[in-house]
Amino acid sequence: MNVERLTGAQLDYWVARAEGMQAEVKHACGMDWCQVDVQYVGFIQYQPSENWHIAAPIAERQRYVTYPRVREDGKIEWLAEAQLNPEFHAMFADESPKVAICRLRVAEAFGYEVNE
């Protein structure tokens, strides 16, 4: 699957994998979520695409730059760019800066395509 098309629990799953975690997508009551096993804590829900407390440290550590731009339809979208990495340079855009950061992290770790 193209990284640009990843959303929700699938995107969170691939970010967890990029971060070196054992992850699993769970399904219950019509919902999907990504679950990771944290040492000494147990299983937790992992949502970097929704949670700044997870996405921001990734962006800072990987030295991603995020900035807004106005689309032709007048809506704002956010760009996440890996400018400072000499071995990988890419940019992803989304209405959510957290989603753009997550897609960039997955592409940096696995390339622009991932296996479902």
Summary of the structure (lengths in Angstrom):
residues: 116
radius of gyration: 14.2
end to end distance: 6.3
largest distance: 48.4
contacts: 333
relative contact order: 0.22
helix: 34%
strand: 31%
